[in-house]
Amino acid sequence: MVIIKTSLQVSGISLIIAGVIGVPVGMLIGLSHLRAKKWLIALINTGMGLPPVLVGLVVALLLWRSGPLGFLGLLYSKTAMVIAQTIIALPLVTAFTIAGVQRIDPELTLHTISLGATRWQLMRIVLGEAKSTILVALMAGFGSIISEVGAVMMVGGNITNDTMVLTTGIMSETRMGNFEIALYMGAVLLIISFIVNLCLTLIQQKQAI
Amino acid sequence: MKDKYRIVKWAGLLGIAIILMVCALNCSKAPEAPANKEVILATTTSVQDTGLLDVLTGIFEKQTGSHIKPIAVGSGEAMAMGKRGDADVMLVHSPKDEEAFMRDGFGKSRELLMTNYFSLVGPLDDPAGCLGSASAKEAFAKIATKKSIFVSRGDNSGTHKKELGIWLSANITPTGDWYIQAKSGMGNVLMITNEKKGYTLTDRGTYLAFKSKLALKEMLGKDESLLNKYSVIVINPAKFPKINLAGAEAWAKFLFAPDTLKVIGDFGKDKYGEGLFFPIVK
């Protein structure tokens, strides 16, 4: 069904982008010795609690034709939904990555640097060590966006066969009184969520040995 | 040395990959439809929730190849979208607000498309004695006197504005614990009304769709004061040059075509035994 494909497309791509940006940034912050490090981490942690509907509203304000980015004509499109969902997932992925990186024994990083590792070689070692937590970061990010409805409703508009996803579909079917269909969509959503998390967890559990 | 260039290469590849994915997202649905083939229609939940909108957009897209994007919100929000130029055309049912909208020059054209009736529904035992009242305002007055529970949409929608108009005509300002502002869609408000055994003003389409789940009945016959008028408004390109005027006018023309008017008139007959909307007669 189109609606399942749209849900997976939008949330999947958002998660990939959030991961590509969030994991390296999280590693860099986790390993850094910035003076404002604690403040930065607190800010990112707060970002984990960003209400999706607020993110949706702000992105909509920017993308409206009358708004600053209106010339892009992106409102009520899947692209706008990806933008909003990436913003929602990003703090989660980054925060978990930071936590994962900080759990690594500092002796290990010092040891690696003393062996002459460049910054990028160090990052690869750290990535290996923190893989378990980083996978949790991705699961958390995915969970937050596959289940949110506020942002995708606002910037997507819930257009049939276009920007309708499982969550907004549940809302509109409920609004029309089709409770059975709404529940079926809910069940499908949970199954998809479970499958994705199962895959990520299996990878993670292999690492955790 | 080797590492520095690897970073640049990876970053570049990643960037390209992301751009490709985003393009794939956009292109996957309409390969040859550029942005100006999309028409943004701001409309109301009552047209959407009855299912009429899906039927009409389906026919229109087959006929013209344009892609219609209906955004179903309350009439209040739909007109706010129109005032920002975020919609190309609107299908709304809030006549006084529409008139103000046109007076302020936001719309290029406004034409009445179809009507139906609002309905006052209430609990089966009718505590306020509204059944058989001569008019809506008489029934409303009875509810206010008895302080029976009344659930309002409270969201600036067409239905909400109609309800406020009736209170006004009865010279009543509804306040008190008995007057509940639900600030949600019609279906939700009907469910709340059902739970609280109260009264509410509803459009007949949503009421019929929810009827089997409710223990509510209609209180009045067809009262002219409960007439619900849906109009099509094309946004004014002089104020908002970026709108898709051709698409908006094509949609408007399609709606008023005799075949479409027939589809509107027949809609709901097979499911509810009666048409949900009365198209204008041309």
Boltz contact constraints between the chains, C-beta under 6 A:
constraints:
  - contact:
      token1: [A, 13]
      token2: [B, 21]
      max_distance: 6.0
  - contact:
      token1: [A, 20]
      token2: [B, 14]
      max_distance: 6.0
  - contact:
      token1: [A, 64]
      token2: [B, 86]
      max_distance: 6.0
  - contact:
      token1: [A, 65]
      token2: [B, 85]
      max_distance: 6.0
  - contact:
      token1: [A, 65]
      token2: [B, 86]
      max_distance: 6.0
  - contact:
      token1: [A, 65]
      token2: [B, 242]
      max_distance: 6.0
  - contact:
      token1: [A, 66]
      token2: [B, 84]
      max_distance: 6.0
  - contact:
      token1: [A, 66]
      token2: [B, 85]
      max_distance: 6.0
  - contact:
      token1: [A, 73]
      token2: [B, 35]
      max_distance: 6.0
  - contact:
      token1: [A, 76]
      token2: [B, 69]
      max_distance: 6.0
  - contact:
      token1: [A, 78]
      token2: [B, 25]
      max_distance: 6.0
  - contact:
      token1: [A, 79]
      token2: [B, 22]
      max_distance: 6.0
  - contact:
      token1: [A, 79]
      token2: [B, 26]
      max_distance: 6.0
  - contact:
      token1: [A, 118]
      token2: [B, 3]
      max_distance: 6.0
  - contact:
      token1: [A, 120]
      token2: [B, 3]
      max_distance: 6.0
  - contact:
      token1: [A, 157]
      token2: [B, 71]
      max_distance: 6.0
  - contact:
      token1: [A, 159]
      token2: [B, 69]
      max_distance: 6.0
  - contact:
      token1: [A, 175]
      token2: [B, 185]
      max_distance: 6.0
  - contact:
      token1: [A, 175]
      token2: [B, 187]
      max_distance: 6.0
  - contact:
      token1: [A, 176]
      token2: [B, 49]
      max_distance: 6.0
  - contact:
      token1: [A, 177]
      token2: [B, 187]
      max_distance: 6.0
  - contact:
      token1: [A, 177]
      token2: [B, 209]
      max_distance: 6.0
  - contact:
      token1: [A, 177]
      token2: [B, 210]
      max_distance: 6.0
